Amino acid sequence: MAWPSQALGAFLALSLWITLSSAGEVPLGVNYGTVADDLPPPSQVVSLIQSTIITRIKLFSLDAAILTAFANSGIEVMVGVGNDQIKPLANAAYAKQWVKDNVAPFMPATKITYLSVGNEVISSSDGEMIYDLQFAMQNLHDACQAAGFSSIKITSAHSMGLLQSSVPPSNGTFGAGAATILGPILSFLARTGSPYIANAYPFFGYLGKPNSTNLQYALFNSSIPHYDNVTKLKYYNMFDAQVDAVYAAMARLGFKNITVAVGESGWPSAGDQYEPGVSLENAKTFNSNLVKHLTSGKGTPLRPKAPVETYIFALFNENLKPGAGSERNYGLFKPDMTPVYDCGIMKKATQGDSSVAAASMVKKEWCVAKASAKAADVQAATKVKADTLGTAILETLPLLLTRTQVMVPANTHTRCSAYLWALALKKGRMPKWTVTLV
């Protein structure tokens, strides 16, 4: 059937109903790093994250543009306070002004839930910064309380390297030097109800002993448990073992009621030839199993009813990060917002219900064909499969459609993906929503 240009207006009433399943909130976050020159603007990143089951992000430094973009998004934000700010924040007056300048402008529209002071500070060789850390944390806490931001918790991220022993988990022990420094910090966390943030990477645990058995244990694929003779608990993955080792180390210092959250955990999908265990398949396996583990509602063997709040490293591949090739390939997404691999974080889509009752619960999107567009071209474009997007479509669709959403001719009985059209018209990526004619 040929469509004269004046008849293309008939598409106006054609609607698509996109229903995203409402997954319950899980303690799943992601590190939103920005050490790259090709990342999408924060406003597009908000939409990307909202299309996933990720409920929170972690920033390595305060970024006003990102904090503004996430206003009213419902996504929780952990803001990293740079190591360079620790010394000045040890001054109470400076901390008070810092909160006024860097927190107050964004609250409460942006859900800042944590200020994480410094990153792996105790592992550094800067004695003055290490000494100032506890005071900077206390001053930020006091400043937030005084400003009316009592919901913001103050914490700090630490390397697993602070543990001199972690196998079996019950043997978790902080090194003598770290234990002395951590004492007042753990007291602060216990007093304020803030979590201990551990950067736990089974990938690095595997690198310490790169054999096939340890690889499967790191990837959540071990069929043979690692048995802890002290607690009589079985461990089928290194992630749980690392977390429980931190719990054991804190308990040795007399702190048994501080929650452990994981500030970073991930696996690189590519790297240099000399880097063992680095591959797309291993990255997909690790993060897929990590997501399944976190969304199961289960905790660790030591705390089975307490899911571990975890921030996957990282949201994007970051092309300007120094070091080995793997450093630039931890991302779940490429800079164009296409997934590096499927690890189960995208929200599921179902066919919409055209009833009036359902109309208020779904998102209706439609698009109008340009008067100059040929009917055959529009119809052909809508038949492109979601996973076969090519340069030709990128160049063609903007010439056919006048809006940045979705358009399907009435006589096209094929499923397509809303993110395809958004990508074509915005040069960006949206979630893989399943779209069906109704």
C-alpha positions in Angstrom: 0.0 0.0 0.0 1.4 3.3 -1.1 1.2 6.3 1.3 0.8 9.8 -0.3 2.7 12.5 1.7 -0.6 14.1 2.9 -1.7 10.7 4.3 1.4 10.4 6.5 -0.5 12.4 9.1 -2.5 9.3 9.7 0.5 8.1 11.8 -0.2 10.8 14.4 -2.7 8.7 16.3 -0.5 5.6 16.2 0.7 4.9 19.7 3.2 2.6 21.4 2.9 1.6 25.0 6.1 0.9 26.9 5.8 -0.8 30.2 8.8 -1.2 32.4 8.6 -3.8 35.0 8.9 -2.4 38.5 11.7 -4.2 40.1 12.1 -3.8 43.8 15.0 -1.6 44.9 18.2 -3.5 45.4 21.4 -2.2 47.0 23.1 -1.8 43.7 25.1 1.2 42.7 27.7 2.2 40.1 30.8 4.3 40.1 30.3 7.2 37.7 33.8 8.2 36.8 34.6 10.9 34.3 38.3 10.4 33.4 37.4 10.6 29.7 36.9 13.0 26.9 34.0 11.2 25.1 31.3 10.7 27.7 27.7 11.7 27.2 26.3 14.7 29.1 25.0 14.1 32.6 21.3 14.6 31.6 21.6 11.6 29.2 23.4 9.6 31.9 20.4 10.1 34.2 18.1 8.5 31.6 20.5 5.7 31.1 20.7 4.8 34.8 16.9 5.1 35.2 16.6 2.4 32.5 18.5 0.0 34.7 17.9 -1.5 38.2 20.8 0.7 39.5 19.4 2.9 42.3 22.5 4.9 43.3 25.7 6.3 42.0 29.1 7.1 43.5 31.1 10.1 42.3 34.9 10.4 42.9 34.7 14.1 43.3 32.1 16.8 43.6 30.7 17.7 40.2 28.0 20.5 40.1 26.8 19.5 36.6 26.2 15.9 37.6 24.6 16.8 40.9 22.3 19.2 39.1 21.4 16.7 36.4 20.4 14.1 39.1 18.0 16.4 40.9 14.5 14.9 41.3 15.7 11.6 39.6 15.2 9.5 42.7 18.7 8.2 42.4 20.9 8.3 45.5 24.3 9.8 45.3 27.5 9.2 47.2 29.8 12.2 46.7 33.5 11.6 46.9 35.5 14.3 48.7 38.9 14.5 47.1 42.1 13.6 49.0 43.2 17.2 48.4 40.3 18.5 50.6 41.1 16.4 53.7 43.7 18.8 55.2 41.5 21.9 54.9 38.4 20.0 56.1 40.2 19.3 59.3 39.4 22.9 60.1 35.8 23.1 61.4 35.1 26.5 59.9 36.3 25.4 56.5 34.1 22.3 56.7 31.1 24.4 57.5 31.6 26.7 54.5 32.3 23.7 52.3 28.9 22.2 53.1 27.3 25.5 52.5 29.0 25.9 49.1 29.0 22.3 47.9 26.0 20.5 49.5 23.3 23.0 50.3 22.8 24.2 46.7 21.8 20.6 45.7 19.8 19.4 48.6 17.1 18.1 48.9 16.4 17.8 45.1 19.5 15.7 44.6 19.5 12.8 47.1 23.0 13.0 48.5 23.2 10.1 50.9 26.9 9.9 51.6 30.0 12.1 51.6 32.9 9.7 51.2 36.0 11.5 52.5 39.1 10.6 50.5 39.9 7.4 48.6 42.1 4.7 50.2 43.8 7.4 52.2 45.3 5.0 54.8 47.0 3.1 52.1 48.9 6.2 51.1 52.3 7.4 52.4 51.0 10.8 53.3 51.1 10.7 57.1 49.6 14.2 57.6 46.6 13.4 55.4 46.1 10.1 57.2 46.1 11.9 60.5 43.7 14.6 59.3 41.2 12.1 57.9 39.3 11.5 61.2 39.0 15.2 61.9 37.8 16.0 58.4 35.1 13.3 58.7 34.0 14.6 62.1 33.9 18.2 60.9 31.8 17.3 57.8 29.4 15.4 60.0 29.0 18.3 62.4 28.6 20.8 59.5 25.9 18.6 57.8 24.1 18.3 61.1 24.2 22.0 61.7 22.9 22.7 58.2 20.0 20.4 58.6 21.3 17.6 56.5 21.2 14.8 59.1 20.3 12.2 56.5 23.8 12.5 55.0 26.3 9.9 56.3 30.0 10.6 56.4 32.4 7.7 55.5 35.6 6.9 53.7 36.6 4.2 51.2 39.4 1.8 52.1 41.5 -0.8 50.2 41.4 -4.4 51.0 45.1 -4.1 51.4 44.6 -2.8 54.9 44.0 -6.5 55.9 47.1 -8.4 56.7 45.1 -11.6 56.7 41.8 -12.5 55.1 41.8 -16.3 54.6 39.7 -17.8 55.9 37.3 -14.9 56.4 37.1 -15.4 60.1 40.9 -14.7 60.2 40.3 -11.2 58.8 42.8 -8.9 60.6 43.9 -5.3 60.0 47.6 -4.7 59.9 49.0 -3.2 63.1 49.5 0.2 61.6 46.1 0.3 59.9 44.4 -0.9 63.1 45.8 2.0 65.1 44.7 4.6 62.5 41.3 3.0 62.0 40.4 2.9 65.7 39.0 6.5 65.9 37.5 6.2 62.5 35.6 3.0 63.4 34.5 4.7 66.6 33.1 7.6 64.5 31.3 5.2 62.1 29.8 3.3 65.0 28.7 6.5 66.7 27.1 8.0 63.6 25.6 4.8 62.0 27.7 5.2 58.9 29.1 2.2 56.9 32.7 1.1 56.5 33.4 1.3 52.7 35.6 -1.4 51.4 36.9 -1.5 47.8 36.6 -5.3 47.3 37.9 -6.7 44.0 37.9 -10.5 43.5 39.7 -9.7 40.3 42.8 -8.6 42.3 42.3 -11.6 44.6 42.5 -13.8 41.6 45.7 -12.0 40.3 47.4 -12.9 43.6 46.9 -16.6 42.7 46.0 -16.8 39.0 44.9 -20.4 38.6 41.7 -21.9 37.2 40.2 -22.8 40.6 40.7 -19.4 42.0 39.3 -17.8 38.8 36.0 -19.7 39.2 35.9 -18.7 42.9 36.4 -15.1 41.9 33.7 -15.3 39.2 31.0 -16.7 41.5 31.3 -20.0 39.6 32.8 -22.3 42.2 31.0 -25.5 42.7 33.2 -26.5 45.6 32.9 -24.4 48.7 35.8 -22.9 50.6 35.3 -24.0 54.2 35.9 -21.7 57.2 36.9 -24.1 60.0 36.3 -21.5 62.7 32.8 -20.4 61.8 31.9 -23.6 59.9 30.6 -21.4 57.1 30.9 -22.3 53.4 31.9 -19.8 50.8 31.2 -20.2 47.1 32.6 -16.9 46.0 35.5 -14.6 46.9 33.3 -11.5 47.1 31.4 -12.7 50.1 34.7 -13.9 51.7 36.3 -10.5 51.3 33.3 -8.7 52.9 33.2 -11.2 55.8 36.9 -10.8 56.3 36.3 -7.1 56.8 33.6 -7.8 59.3 35.9 -10.2 61.2 38.7 -7.6 61.2 36.5 -4.9 62.7 35.1 -7.4 65.3 38.8 -8.0 66.4 39.0 -4.3 67.2 35.7 -4.4 69.1 33.4 -3.1 66.4 30.7 -5.7 65.6 27.8 -3.4 64.6 29.3 -1.4 61.7 27.8 -2.3 58.3 30.2 -3.0 55.4 29.4 -1.5 52.0 31.4 -2.2 48.9 32.5 1.1 47.2 34.1 -0.5 44.2 34.0 -4.0 42.7 34.3 -4.9 39.0 36.2 -6.8 36.3 37.9 -5.4 33.2 36.6 -6.5 29.8 39.8 -5.8 28.0 43.4 -5.0 28.7 47.0 -5.7 27.8 48.1 -9.2 26.7 50.2 -9.7 29.9 47.1 -9.2 32.2 45.7 -12.6 33.3 42.0 -13.1 33.6 41.1 -10.0 31.6 38.4 -10.7 29.0 34.9 -9.7 27.9 33.6 -13.1 28.9 35.0 -13.0 32.4 33.8 -9.4 33.0 30.3 -10.4 31.9 30.3 -13.5 34.1 31.6 -11.6 37.2 29.2 -8.7 36.9 26.2 -10.9 35.9 26.7 -13.1 38.9 27.4 -10.1 41.2 24.1 -8.6 40.1 22.2 -11.9 40.6 23.8 -12.2 44.0 22.8 -8.7 45.1 19.3 -8.8 43.7 18.6 -12.2 45.4 18.1 -10.4 48.7 20.8 -12.5 50.3 23.8 -11.3 52.2 27.1 -13.0 53.0 27.4 -16.3 54.9 28.2 -14.4 58.1 25.3 -12.0 57.6 22.9 -13.8 55.4 20.0 -11.5 55.9 21.9 -8.3 55.1 22.4 -7.7 51.3 25.7 -5.8 50.7 25.2 -2.3 49.3 27.6 -2.4 46.4 28.8 0.1 43.7 30.0 -1.6 40.6 33.2 -0.2 39.0 32.4 1.4 36.6 29.6 2.9 34.6 31.7 3.8 31.5 34.9 2.8 29.9 37.1 5.8 30.6 39.7 6.5 27.8 42.0 8.9 29.7 42.7 6.7 32.7 46.4 6.0 33.1 48.0 2.7 33.6 47.5 -0.8 32.1 44.9 -1.2 29.4 42.5 -2.8 31.8 42.2 0.5 33.7 40.3 1.9 30.7 38.0 -1.0 30.3 36.0 -1.6 33.5 32.8 0.0 32.2 29.4 -1.5 31.9 28.7 0.9 29.1 30.6 2.4 26.2 30.7 6.2 25.9 27.9 6.0 23.4 25.8 4.4 26.1 25.6 1.0 24.5 26.2 -1.9 26.9 29.7 -3.5 26.7 27.9 -6.7 27.6 24.6 -7.8 29.1 24.9 -8.3 32.8 21.3 -8.2 33.7 21.0 -4.6 34.9 18.5 -3.3 32.3 14.9 -3.1 33.3 12.6 -5.6 31.6 9.9 -4.5 29.2 6.5 -6.0 28.6 3.8 -5.4 26.1 1.5 -2.6 27.2 -2.1 -2.7 28.1 -4.3 -0.3 26.0 -7.0 -0.1 28.7 -7.7 3.3 30.3 -6.6 2.0 33.6 -3.2 1.0 32.3 -2.8 4.3 30.4 -1.8 6.1 33.6 0.8 3.5 34.5 2.7 3.3 31.2 4.7 5.7 29.0 3.2 6.6 25.7 5.6 7.6 22.9 5.0 8.4 19.3 6.5 10.3 16.5 5.4 12.1 13.3 6.9 11.4 10.0 8.1 14.4 8.0 5.9 15.5 5.1 8.9 15.0 2.8 9.5 11.4 3.9 8.7 8.7 1.5 6.3 6.1 2.9 8.4 3.2 1.8 11.5 4.6 3.5 9.6 5.1 6.8 8.2 1.6 6.7 11.5 0.1 5.9 13.3 1.9 8.6 10.9 0.6 11.3 11.7 -3.0 10.3 15.4 -2.7 11.4 16.1 -5.1 14.2 17.3 -3.5 17.5 20.6 -5.2 17.4 21.5 -4.4 13.8 21.7 -0.6 13.9 24.0 0.7 11.2 25.5 3.9 10.0 22.9 4.1 7.2 20.0 4.2 9.7 21.9 6.8 11.8 22.0 9.0 8.7 18.5 8.2 7.4 16.1 8.4 10.4 16.7 12.0 11.3 15.5 12.8 7.7 12.3 10.8 8.2 11.1 11.7 11.6 10.4 15.0 13.4 10.5 14.0 17.0 13.1 12.1 19.1 10.9 9.2 20.0 9.3 6.2 18.2 7.3 5.7 15.0 5.9 2.5 13.5 3.6 2.2 10.5 0.2 0.6 11.2 0.9 -2.3 8.7 4.3 -3.1 10.2 3.9 -6.2 12.5 7.4 -6.3 13.9 8.9 -5.6 17.3 11.5 -2.9 17.5 13.4 -1.1 20.2 12.7 2.4 21.4 16.4 3.0 22.1 17.1 2.5 18.4 15.2 5.6 17.5 16.5 7.6 20.4 20.0 6.7 19.3 19.4 7.6 15.7 18.1 11.0 16.5 20.1 12.0 19.5 23.4 10.2 18.7 23.0 8.7 22.2 21.7 5.4 23.6 18.6 4.6 25.6 17.5 1.4 27.2 16.4 -1.6 25.2 12.7 -1.3 25.7 10.5 -3.8 23.9 7.9 -1.9 21.8 4.8 -3.5 20.5 1.9 -2.1 18.5 -1.4 -1.9 20.4 
